[in-house]
Every structure is written in structure tokens, then in C-alpha cells.
């Protein structure tokens, strides 16, 4: 079934669009499209964002590796580098710090009618993407490819079965979520 969908770009776009709408809805229902919640996270007074992201990370990680183990999905990790990670982190961090939204929460906030997200976030994303695309050739040559580490995953790096990484990480994250909840954060 999944291989059939792989060849149908229109179906893929439809599934992606529906998943994006659902994701935005869930972000809004979780309260993380609200400026005050995000700023509370940055100030370490409200851990709603961390709890939602860690829950999504564990669900996605276990789900992807389960599908992979059943032969229903294949992993295609993107190559990475220290340079691209640093530049991406700086761009993301600056935008997040200035506006108080990340790209996902900005879309959800626009959907709920937040004008600061529309004019600050969407305009900022478009301007940032334009500036990055103009600077990309020079950045790619001088910075982005520095410290290239390829398409390797943690299980490949450690030379172990993927579940030897997935299960302990999942248990650790669930434990952390339990501790955060118990501490009232």
C-alpha cells in the first residue's frame, strides 16, 4: 500500500496537507500556538511545549521504526554537517527568540487569527527564506558543508540494531515526561 502511494504525488500532497491541518489543530488544542505559552517555555516557567514535542518525538520515533521493522517504510536520512546544523540553529533561534513562535506554531497561530504571527512570522519566514536563498551559494561553499557527517544514524554509528537505541531513548523520554508532570512543570 505505501509503495503505491509513493508513486502518486497528488495523493502524497493530499495526505501531507491533511496531516498539516491535523498537526496545526493539535498544536492549537495543546495550547502551544499561544505566545504566552511559548515565552513561558523560553523562560523555563511553562513546559507545555517541551512535553508536547517530546511526546511527538517518541511517538514518531517508535512509529517510524515499527513501520520500518514491518517492511512498510524505509529510512532516507538527509546528509548533515556541523556547519549546516549551526547555521540552521542560529536562524531558528533568532527567529524564535525575536517573535516567540517556531515555524509550526506560527502556522497554527495564524490559523487561530493571531496577527503578530501573520505579519511577523509569515513575513519573517518569507524574508528569511529569500535572504538565505541569496546567500546559499557562498554559505554552502564556506560554512554549510563544514564538518560533514553524511547520512548516518545513531544506530549505524553505534553499529547496533535500531531498537537498541529507540527503546532506551523512548523509556528515558517517557521517564522525563513523568518527572516533569510530577514536578508540576
N, C-alpha and C positions, 0 to 999 in steps of 0.2 A: 504494500500500500504506500509506504513512504517513498519508495523508489519511483512509483508512478507520479506522485506529487512533485518529486524532484525535477521532472521534465516539464512541468506545467507552470510557467512563470506567472500567469494570471492567477492561478489557484494559490501560489505562494504569496503573491501580493495581497490577495484577499484574506488569507489566514494571518499574514503579518498585520494588516490593517485591523482586523477583528481583535487580535491579541493586543495590539497597541491601545485600542479603545478599552478593552478589559483591564489592561495594566493601569491606564490613567484613572479609570473608575476605582480600582482597588487602592491606588495611591491616595486618591481623594477621600475615600471612605476610611483609610488608615490615618488620615489627618496630616500627611506629610506634604501636602500641597499648600499648607499654611505657612506664611513667612515666620510667624512666631515660633512654630514648632521647629523649623529648620534653624533659626537663630539660637533657639534653646539647645539644639544639638551642638552647634558650634561653640556655645558657651558651657557645654557639658552639664546642663541643667535638665535636659529632656532627651531621653534616649529612645524615643519612638522611632526615629529614622534608623538608628543602628539596629534595633530589634527587627524592623521590617526588612532591612537589607540582609541581615544575617539569616533570617528565615527564608528569604528568597534564594540566597546563595546555597543553603543546604538543600532546599527543595530542588533547585536546578541541578546542582552537582550530583545528587543521588539519582534524579530522574534521567539525566543525560547518560550517566554511566550504566544505569539499569537498561536503558534502551540500547546502548552500545553492547552490553553483555548479551542481550537477546538477539543481537544482529539486526536491529531495526534502525540503527543510526551509526554514523561514522564521525569521528572527530577530525576536524580540519583546523588545527590551531594556527593562528596568524603568527608570522615571524615577529620577533620583538628585539628590542635593544635598550640599553640603559639610557641612551640619548633620547629616543622617542618616548620612553616612559617619563623621563624628567620633564621634557617639554610639554607633554600631554598633561602631566600632573600640575605643572605651573599654570597652564592655560585654564584648566578645570578649576584649580584652587583660587585663582584670581577672580574668575567669574563668579564662583560660588561665594567667595568672601565679600565681593562688592554687592552682589544682588541678593544673595540669600536663597538662591534656587540652583539646583543642578538641571541638566537638560530634561530629564524625565519629569521632575516636579514642576519645571517651568511650563511644560505642555499641559500637565494636569491643572495647574493654577490658571492658565489661560482658559481652559475648558470650564472652570468654575467662575470665570469672569474677572479675574484679578488683572487690572490694567497695568500694574507695575511689572507683572510677568510678561504681559504682551509687549509693552513698549521697551522695557529694559531687557527682558530675557530674549524674546524672539528677535528683536532688532540687534541685541548684543551677539546672539548666536550667528545671525547672518553676517554682521560686520566681522566678527572673529573668524568665521569660515572664509570670508573673502580675503582678509588680511593674510591668513595662514596659506591660502592657495597661492597668493602672490609671492610670499616668502618661501614657499615649499622647495623650489629647486635649490636655493642656496642652503636652506636648513637641512635638507636631505643629504646634501653633499658634505656639509661641515659638522652637523650635530646629530641628526636623527639616526644615522647608522653607526654611531659610536657605541662600542660595547655590544655588538650584535650577538644575540644568543639563539637565533633561529626559531624553529617551531617546536622546541622541546617542551614536554610537560613534566610536572613533578614526578609522576611515576616513572617516566622514561629516564629522567635524571638520576633517580634513586635505583633504577633497574629493578623495580618491583611491580607486581600486579596492581592495577589501578585501585582496586578495592583496599589494598594495604595503605593507601593514602586517604581515599574517600571516607571509609568508615571511622578512622580515628579523628579526622577533621570534623566530620558530622557530629560525632559524640562530643567532641570538645566545644563546638559551637552551640549545640543544644545545652550543654552544661553552663556555658557562659550566659546564654539566654535565661536559663533558670536562675542563675545568680543575680543577673540584672533585675529580673522580675521580683525576686525575693528581697532585694535591697530597695525596691520601690523606685527604681530609676526608669 
